[in-house]
Amino acid sequence: MKKPGFHLRWSLLWALHWLLCATSWSHDSITTEVRQNFLAKLTETQQILVTSSSPAGKAKAHFLLGTTLDEIRDLFNQDIISHGAVKGLESTLLLSELARAGFKLEKSPQIGLYLSALNHYRTALKLDGKAPFNEQAKYLLFKNQFYDSFSDNPLAPFSQTREELTEMLTIGNSLLKARDSTVNAEEVKFILAIHVLQAVQQGMVPKEEGMRQFKKLHAELRKEYPQSLKPLTLEALAPAS
């Protein structure tokens, strides 16, 4: 059973996440020039993917497709959160042009927001596991899969398989040692702690071992980020002792 205050804490944290993702952008930020630049970048990157013969070249193209599509979807999602739908002529044009060009963004039927194109990050990592963008690709895959996977309870994801959870645990633990400045260590520890709870819940790790790691991550978050809401959220999610 979730503890009192869980929904309030999680709603605040979830809203903050999307606010930080979208920064100050809105539908007004997608001008004709911005729309055309997005489409040109996607088309050029797709062409590199088609013509490149090296795994490293294809990996970089997949990574760039993933980050560009994520930038667009963050703008669309901020519109949905603020206005209930994608607004503005250039935004709606971009949405339809993406679909025509083969870059259609999928929308979650559960949360009503556009999903990250995680396949591009997975493919990039498979093609070139030593690329300079490796840690950033892992982080974006790790973070975006998490926030796309549930509505009001992160311990009850919509359709996460045991294989996917194992993958996220592996990536999360590797990101604890990340040196890339784009990797947010606070997010990594927070999301990993929740995945550990999921693994304990599903019997994938011994309870004692899992709770030991969870408590360690929670203690580090409290010490390193004393103003953060994340430790409070973890406390609300943790099973009663």
C-alpha positions, -999 to 999 in steps of 0.1 A, spaced: 0 0 0 13 35 -9 19 58 20 0 90 27 12 119 6 25 96 -22 3 110 -50 10 146 -40 48 140 -40 47 120 -72 26 146 -90 50 174 -80 80 154 -91 64 143 -124 54 179 -132 89 191 -124 103 165 -147 84 176 -177 89 213 -168 127 207 -169 125 186 -201 106 213 -220 122 243 -203 105 275 -215 95 261 -249 59 261 -261 40 258 -294 49 295 -301 86 284 -302 80 262 -333 84 287 -361 85 280 -398 123 281 -395 124 257 -365 100 233 -382 121 232 -414 153 228 -395 139 198 -376 128 181 -408 160 189 -426 181 175 -397 160 143 -396 162 138 -434 199 144 -435 205 120 -406 183 93 -422 203 97 -454 235 91 -435 219 60 -419 211 46 -454 244 54 -471 269 48 -443 287 14 -445 303 15 -410 286 4 -378 300 35 -361 284 58 -387 250 41 -384 252 42 -346 258 79 -346 229 84 -370 205 64 -348 217 84 -318 210 117 -336 176 106 -348 168 97 -312 179 130 -297 162 151 -324 129 132 -321 131 136 -283 136 173 -286 105 175 -308 84 153 -285 93 173 -254 79 204 -272 47 185 -282 43 171 -247 47 205 -230 19 217 -253 -3 188 -243 4 194 -206 -3 232 -209 -31 232 -234 -45 197 -237 -33 192 -273 -6 202 -298 -13 238 -307 -2 263 -333 0 260 -371 37 252 -373 35 226 -346 5 208 -362 23 210 -396 54 194 -380 34 167 -365 18 157 -398 51 161 -417 69 138 -393 43 110 -400 46 115 -438 85 114 -436 85 81 -416 92 97 -382 57 94 -367 58 98 -329 37 73 -310 14 85 -282 8 66 -250 -28 56 -246 -24 56 -209 -9 90 -202 -17 108 -235 18 120 -241 42 112 -269 67 85 -263 105 85 -268 118 66 -298 139 43 -276 147 19 -305 172 44 -318 192 45 -286 191 7 -283 203 3 -319 231 29 -315 244 10 -284 243 -23 -301 261 -10 -332 289 8 -313 292 2 -276 323 23 -274 310 55 -291 317 89 -274 280 93 -269 276 59 -253 268 71 -218 244 98 -230 225 72 -251 223 48 -221 211 77 -199 184 88 -224 172 52 -228 172 47 -190 154 79 -182 129 80 -210 118 44 -207 112 50 -170 90 81 -173 71 67 -203 63 34 -184 37 44 -159 10 69 -148 7 75 -111 26 46 -96 62 38 -108 60 4 -91 32 -6 -115 46 0 -150 22 -6 -179 40 -35 -196 76 -38 -184 89 -73 -190 115 -90 -167 140 -88 -195 134 -50 -198 138 -46 -160 170 -66 -161 183 -43 -189 174 -12 -169 191 -25 -138 222 -32 -158 222 2 -174 214 20 -142 243 4 -123 267 12 -151 256 49 -151 265 52 -115 301 55 -128 293 77 -157 316 107 -164 295 123 -192 283 157 -180 249 151 -197 242 122 -173 221 135 -143 234 115 -113 204 124 -92 180 110 -118 201 79 -122 201 71 -85 164 78 -81 153 57 -111 176 29 -102 163 28 -67 127 24 -80 139 -4 -104 155 -21 -75 122 -20 -56 105 -34 -87 130 -62 -88 124 -70 -51 87 -69 -57 89 -94 -85 113 -117 -67 142 -110 -92 166 -102 -64 167 -114 -28 148 -89 -6 176 -83 18 201 -76 -10 177 -54 -29 167 -33 2 203 -28 11 210 -13 -23 178 7 -22 187 22 12 222 30 0 208 49 -30 182 67 -9 209 78 17 231 91 -11 203 111 -26 194 127 8 230 136 14 239 149 -20 206 166 -29 191 178 4 165 201 -14 153 173 -38 118 158 -36 131 125 -48 142 110 -14 107 118 -1 92 100 -30 114 69 -24 103 69 13 67 69 2 73 40 -22 94 18 2 76 -11 18 69 -9 54 97 -24 75 
